Amino acid sequence: MEKKYSVVIHPSEEIIQIIKTMKEGLASRIGWFNSKNSVAHITICEFKIDDSQIDKFKQKLGKIADTFTPFQVHSDHFDSYPNGAFFIGPDENSKQLKSIMKKIQDTLLISGKDRSSDPHISIARKLSPENIAIANELFTTIDVRFLCDHIILRELEPKKQYFVIDSFSFGSNPQPELIQGSLF
């Protein structure tokens, strides 16, 4: 049976709670919105596969995660997209996020439409311009940091919420480049 999965980065539990509180504050002003109940995360990619293939994907994720070295992510601003997403963005020094996202997407052979190239933590999605203005009023400054040291594999349940099915720690084991030549 085909199921939908996503690969994400979760910030620290402390930041997850901060963002949950922010979402509750926004909901008290504008009512329910898309992503209101979603746990804070940075989406790397989404894909649909037959559930019989998930072990193969887990193996690939484990191997690629082993090559990454943990690093600090610093998110320092709010922004929005024309599609109504209101989010927290990483600073310029968190460029490693894009590199890791691309390597994971390339490893899993994720097509362009199901991959994210702009790392961010969504507060809300599909907001009207008026509700974006309210979000901008409510949230003006942010300065949070977390250690990015693993990736998460989630599965979409019938209620349209994702739940964690596995976690892959960064192993700090960069793959050596293959060098042609003799052993001696």
C-alpha positions in Angstrom: 0.0 0.0 0.0 1.4 3.4 -0.9 2.0 5.8 2.0 3.2 9.4 2.3 6.4 10.1 4.2 8.5 13.1 5.0 12.1 13.7 6.1 12.5 16.6 8.5 14.8 18.2 11.0 13.3 18.8 14.4 14.7 21.7 16.5 15.3 21.2 20.2 12.4 20.3 22.5 12.6 23.8 24.0 12.2 25.4 20.6 9.3 23.0 19.7 7.5 24.3 22.8 8.3 27.9 22.0 6.8 27.5 18.6 3.8 25.6 19.9 3.1 28.5 22.2 3.4 30.9 19.3 0.9 28.9 17.3 -1.5 28.9 20.1 -1.1 32.7 20.4 -1.8 33.2 16.7 -4.8 30.8 16.9 -6.3 32.9 19.7 -6.3 35.9 17.4 -7.2 34.4 14.0 -8.8 31.0 14.8 -7.6 27.7 13.3 -5.0 27.7 10.5 -3.1 25.1 8.5 0.0 23.8 10.4 -1.5 24.8 13.7 -1.1 21.3 15.2 2.1 20.4 13.4 5.2 19.9 15.5 7.9 22.5 14.6 10.2 21.2 11.9 12.3 22.0 8.8 11.0 20.0 5.9 13.7 18.4 3.7 11.4 16.4 1.4 8.2 14.4 1.1 7.6 11.3 -0.9 5.0 8.5 -1.6 6.2 5.0 -1.8 4.8 1.5 -1.3 5.3 0.7 2.4 7.2 -2.4 1.4 10.1 -0.1 0.3 10.4 1.9 3.5 13.3 -0.3 4.9 15.3 0.5 1.8 14.7 4.2 2.4 15.6 3.9 6.0 19.0 2.3 5.1 19.7 5.1 2.7 18.8 7.7 5.4 21.0 6.0 7.9 24.0 5.9 5.6 23.7 9.6 4.5 23.1 10.8 8.1 26.2 9.0 9.2 28.3 11.2 6.9 27.0 14.5 8.4 28.6 16.3 11.3 26.3 18.1 13.9 26.2 21.8 13.6 24.4 24.8 15.1 21.3 26.3 13.5 20.5 29.9 14.4 17.1 31.2 13.4 16.8 35.0 13.6 13.9 36.3 11.6 10.3 35.9 10.6 9.2 36.0 7.0 6.3 34.9 4.7 5.8 33.4 1.3 3.2 34.6 -1.3 1.3 31.3 -0.7 0.5 32.5 2.8 3.2 30.6 4.8 4.5 32.5 7.8 7.8 31.1 9.1 11.0 31.5 11.1 14.1 31.6 8.9 17.7 30.6 9.6 20.5 33.2 9.5 23.1 33.4 6.8 25.5 31.2 8.7 23.2 28.2 8.7 24.0 27.5 5.1 24.9 23.9 5.9 21.1 23.2 6.1 20.8 23.7 2.3 23.7 21.4 1.6 22.4 18.6 3.9 18.9 19.0 2.4 20.2 18.7 -1.1 22.3 15.6 -0.3 19.4 13.8 1.3 17.1 14.7 -1.6 19.7 13.5 -4.2 20.3 10.3 -2.2 16.6 9.5 -2.1 16.1 10.6 -5.7 13.3 13.0 -4.7 11.8 15.0 -7.6 11.8 18.8 -7.6 8.2 19.3 -6.6 8.5 17.3 -3.4 11.7 18.9 -2.1 12.4 22.0 -0.2 15.3 24.2 -1.1 14.6 27.0 1.4 15.0 25.9 5.0 12.5 27.3 7.4 10.2 26.4 10.4 6.6 27.1 9.5 4.4 28.8 12.1 1.3 28.8 9.8 0.4 28.0 6.2 -2.2 29.3 3.7 -2.8 32.5 5.7 -4.7 35.4 4.1 -2.8 38.6 3.7 -4.8 40.0 6.6 -3.7 37.1 8.8 -0.1 37.4 7.7 -0.3 41.1 8.9 -1.6 39.9 12.3 1.2 37.3 12.5 3.8 40.1 11.7 2.2 42.2 14.4 2.3 39.4 17.0 5.8 38.2 16.2 8.6 40.7 15.6 11.8 39.3 16.9 13.2 35.8 17.3 16.6 34.5 18.3 16.8 30.7 18.8 19.6 28.2 18.3 19.7 24.4 18.3 22.1 21.7 17.5 21.2 19.9 14.3 22.5 16.4 14.9 19.9 14.1 13.4 17.1 13.8 10.8 13.6 12.4 11.3 11.5 10.1 9.1 7.8 10.7 9.5 4.7 8.9 8.1 1.4 10.6 7.3 -1.5 9.1 9.2 -5.1 9.1 7.9 -6.0 12.2 10.1 -3.4 14.1 8.0 -0.9 14.5 10.8 2.7 13.2 10.6 4.1 10.9 13.3 7.8 10.0 13.8 8.7 6.5 12.7 12.5 6.7 12.9 15.5 9.0 13.7 18.9 9.0 12.1 21.8 10.5 14.1 24.7 12.3 12.4 27.8 10.2 12.7 30.5 12.7 11.7 31.9 10.1 9.3 32.4 11.9 6.0 32.8 9.4 3.1 36.4 9.4 1.8 36.7 10.4 -1.8 37.6 7.4 -4.0 41.2 7.8 -5.1 42.5 5.9 -8.0 46.0 4.6 -7.8 48.1 1.8 -6.3 48.2 0.8 -2.7 52.0 1.0 -2.6 
